[in-house]
Amino acid sequence: MKVIDKYILKRYFGTFLGLMLLFVPISIILDLSERIDKFIEHKVPLSEILGYYGDFLLYFFNILFPIFLFLSVIWFTSRLAQNTEIIAMLNTGMPFMRLLRPYLIGATIIALTVLFLNLSIIPKARIGYNEFWVKYVHNRSFKARQTNDVYRQIDPTHYIFASNLNHKNRTAYNFMMEEVVGDSLKSKLFADRIVYHPETKKYTLHNLRERFYLKNREKLVKKAVQDTVFNFTLDDLTPVTYIAEGLNYTELNKFIEKEKMRGSKNIKKFELEKYKRMSLPVSAFILTFIAVAMASQKRRSGMGGNLAFGITVSMLYILFDRIFGVMVIKSGFSPFWAAWIPNIIFGLLAIYLVWRAKK
């Protein structure tokens, strides 16, 4: 690696980390000023508050790192351009594409770091952040679930329905379970309500009616109360809506397959979470190249104009990301394309700007 590469990489990582470290105390102070009343009201232990802010920083780093990276590259590249350092490099005969090499190395390191964090560490931080939020801020941990008209396939042959679930009381109302083998209905179980007992992992069924469909006849069994064991819990039937955020990549794939079998209404949201973990690191390359192409030329507006452009582009990137995310949930748009279209659009912009900068 040549001296020029080390020089640019030092600026690349130094500016990015400096901007991140500047954001840390500001973000904590702003969040603490809004939450401190809740912390005092619920008498939250200091250890949980510290854990929350550790999760908080990782959670928002994952959301905002494209903005910080983009602005940091624009900032230090603009300074190089204003000091005519880039002009000096290019006047020695260095091709513009050669100038991009240290930026490519830096973006690769950032992208791999973000990918590693997204696949293993950040999911744990996000679930910790969400659990703390619903427990101490909203105080409604049992409401982050589907509670009405729950329909699930729990294994290849059994389907269940409940008109209402109360997770606090661990009770399901108007419960029905069907056993279907091939095209044949083998049995159907009804109960006015079922109550789950986590200590014994058993259910108590009230006003049970079970109908068996035999070859030549039907058999009906009625019982006022009966204890039994099922191969599911109420938490399995309606996991909290943010559960996918807390799974690593392998666990998330298995969870999605399981939820597909169960007919989950949130399957597209879970798939979007999966694809975004892969698409987000790619933005490090795209935004780096856009920033270099725009900031490498000396302009009359100086760094101010470049920073204004940087803020606009980064906000547009976040806006596109959020719009397509909403489209997945509200209109059934493809999760794969929702995760990758912002990268495709801004990737084409990066190619055009680099091509223009070469000229």
N, C-alpha and C positions, 0 to 999 in steps of 0.2 A: 504494500500500500504506500503510495507516494505522499509527500508532505502535504500537497494540496488536498488530498482526500482526508487526511487526518485533521487538517485545519477546518474543512467544511463540516466533517462529522462532529467535531468538538462543538462547533457553533450549533449544529442541528440538535444534538441531544442537550446541550447546555441551555439553549433558549427554551426548548420544550419542557424540560424538567423545572427550569426557573419559573415558567408561567404556571405550571401545575402547582408548585410549592407556594406561589403567590396566592393561588385560588384556595388552597386548603384552609388557612386560618379565616379568610373572609367568609367562605361557605359555612364553616362550623359556627362562627359567631352569628351569622344571619339566621341559620337554622335554630340555634340555641335560643336566640331572642324570641322566636316564635313558639318554641316548644317548652320553655322553662316552666310555664304555669302548669302544663300537663304533667311534667316530671314531678313537680312539687305536689300536685293534687294526688297523684297515684303513688307517691313516695317511691319512685323508681330507684333501685340501688345504683350506686356509682359504677359498679362493674358492668351493669347492663347498659348504662349510658355510654360508657367508653366502647363497649362492644358494638353498640348501635352506630357510633360515629366511624368506627372502622369499616363496618358494612356500608355506611352512608357514602364514604369516600370512594370505595370500590364501585358501588352502584352508579354513582354519578360520573366517575371516570369513564365507565363503559359507554355512557350516553354522550358525554361531552368531549371525549378525547379527539374526535375528528376536528372540532372547532379549535381546540388548543393547538393541535399539531399544525393545522392550516395557518393559523395566525402566527405561530412561532416561526414557521418556514418563511412566510411573507416578511416578517419583521427582520430576521437576520439576513435574508437574501437582499431585501431592499437596502439595508445598510451597506452590504457589499457593493451593490450597484451604485449607491450614492457616493461611496468612497472610490469609485472607479476601479475597484479590485477585480470585478468580473470582466470589465473591458480589458484590463491588463492581461488577464488569463487568456481571453479570446484572441488578443493581438499577438500572442506568442504562437498562434497557429492551432491552439486547442479547439477541436470541434465542440459545438454546443452539446452534442450527445455525450462526449467525454466528460463535460462539466456535470452532467446528470448522474454520473456513476456513484459518487459519494452519497447523493440524495437517494439513489436506488438502494444502496447498502443500508442507509439509515431507515428507510421505509420498510425494508425487509425485516430488520431487527424489531421495529415497532410492531409490524403486522404479526410476526411470530409470537411476540410477547402477549399481544392482545388475544390472539387465537388460543394460546395456552391458558390465559386467565379466563376466557369465555368457556372453555371446555371443562374446567375443573374448579377454579377458585371463586370466580364471580358468581356462579349459581348459588353457592353456599351463602355468599354475602347478600344476595338478593332475597333469599328466603328468610335470612335473619332480619334484614331490613323490613320486609313485609310483615313478619310476625310481630316485631316490635311495634310497627305502625298501627296494626289493627288492635293490639293489646292495650297500648298506652295512649295512643292518639285518638283513634276512633272508638276504642272500647267495644268492638263488635266482631270478635273473632268468629262467631258462629254464623254471621250473615254473608260471609264471602263464599257462599255455596249455592248451588241450585237446590231449591226446596220444594218446588211444585212439579207435578207430572213427570216424575223421574222414571225413565225407561232405560233398562240396561240389559245387555247380554253378558252374563257372568261367566259362562264357559260355553263350549261348543253346542250344548244341548239345552241349557236353561236360560230363560228370559224372565225378568221381573219387572213389575210396575208398582209404583206407589203414588197416590195422589198428593201426599205431603210428607215431608221429612222434617223432624225436629231434632237437630243434632245436639242441642243442649240437653234434652230429655232422652236422647238416643231412642227415638220412637218413630216408626213409619206407620202411616194410616192408609186404609183401603189397599192393603198389600195383596199382590197376586204374583204367583210364580208358575210358569209353564215349562213342561219338559217336552221338547220336540226332537224326535229322532228322524232324520231324513225329512219326509213330507208328512210324517204321522205325529199327531198330538197324543202323547202317552199319559200325561196327567196335568191337572190344573189345581193349584192350591190357592184358597182365598182366606184372608184374615182381616177382621176389622182394624186391628192394629197389632204390630209386633214391637217388642222392646228388647234392645240388645244389652247384655250384661258383660262388659269388657273383662271383669275379673274371672268369669268362667267361660267366656267366649261362646255363650249360649244365647238363644233367643226365646222369649216367652211369647207365644202366639195366642191371641184372644179371639174367641168365636171362630174357630177354625172349621173350614169346609174344604175337603180334598176329594177331588173326583178323578178316578182312574179309568182310562179308556182301554178296556180289554178287547180281545178279538170279537167276541159275540155279545158283550154286555158292558155296562158301566157299573162302577162301584163307587159309592159315596160314603165318606167317613166324616163324622162331625164330632167336634170336641169343644168344650167351653174354654179350656186352657190347656196348652201343651208346651213343654220345653223341648227344644230341638237345637241342632247345630247346622249352620250353613257355612259354605266355603267363602264367605264374604263378610265384611263389616260395613256399617253405615258410612264410614269414612271412605271405603273403597267405592261405594256407589256414587258419591258426590264429593270428590276431593276439592279442596279449596281451589279457586280459579287460578291462583298464582303458583300452584304446586310445580308446574313444568319448569318454572324459572329456577327452581332449586335443585334440579337434576343435572348430573353431568351428561355429556353427549351420549354415552352408551345407555345410561338409564333413561334418557329422554326418548331415544329410539324405541326402547322396549315399552315405555309408557304409552307412546303414540300408538303402537300396534295393539296394545291392550285396550286403549280407549276406542280405537276403530272397531274392535270386536264388540265393545259395549255400547256402541252407538252414541258416543259423547257429542253433545252440541258444540263443544269448544275445540273440536279436532283441528280446525283451520288455524285457530289461535296457537295451538301447540306446535303445529307444523311451521308457522311463521317464526316462532321462537327458535326452532331448529335451524332454519335456513339463515336467519339473521346472524347466528353465531359464526357462520362461515363467510357471509357477505361483508360484515362489519370490518374485519381486518383488511380486506382488499381496499377499503376506502383510504387506508394510509398511503398506498401507492398513488391513487387517483388524485387525492388532494395535494400531495407533495408535488406532483408534476404540474398541476394547475398553478400552484403557488410559485414554483420556480419560473415557469414560463411567463407569468405576469410580473414578477418582482425583479427579474434579472436585467431589466432594461432601466436605464436612468430616465426618470420622468420629471417634468416640471412640478407636478403635484407632490413629488417626493414620497416619503413613507406614508404620509397621511392618506393620499389617494389609494395606495396599495392596500392599506389596512381597511379602508372603507370598502374596497372591492372584496377583500377577504372576508369581512364580516357578512357582507351580502351573500356571497356564494355559500359560506358555511351555514348560514341560516336557511338558505334555499335547500341545501342538502338535507338538513334536519326536517324541514317542512315537507319535502317530497317523501322522506322516510315515514313521517307520521301519517300523511295522507294515504299512502298505499297500505299502511297498517290498518287504518280505519276501514278502508275498502274491503279488506279481507274479512273483518268481523261483521261489517254491516251489509255487504252486498255479495259475499261469497267469492271475491276475487282470488285468483291463484296465490297461495302463500309463497311459492317459489319465485314468481315474477314480482310480487310485492317486495320481496327481500332484495332482488337483484336489479330491478329497473332503475332505482336511483344511481346505482353504480354504473349501469350501462349508459345512462344519459350523461353523467358527469365524466365518465370514461371517454366518451366521444368528444366532449368539450376539452378534456386534457390532451387528446391526440391532436385536435385542431390547434390549440394554443402552442403546443410544443413544435408542431410543424411551422407555425407562423414565426415563432421565436428563432428557429433555425435560419430563417431567411433574413 
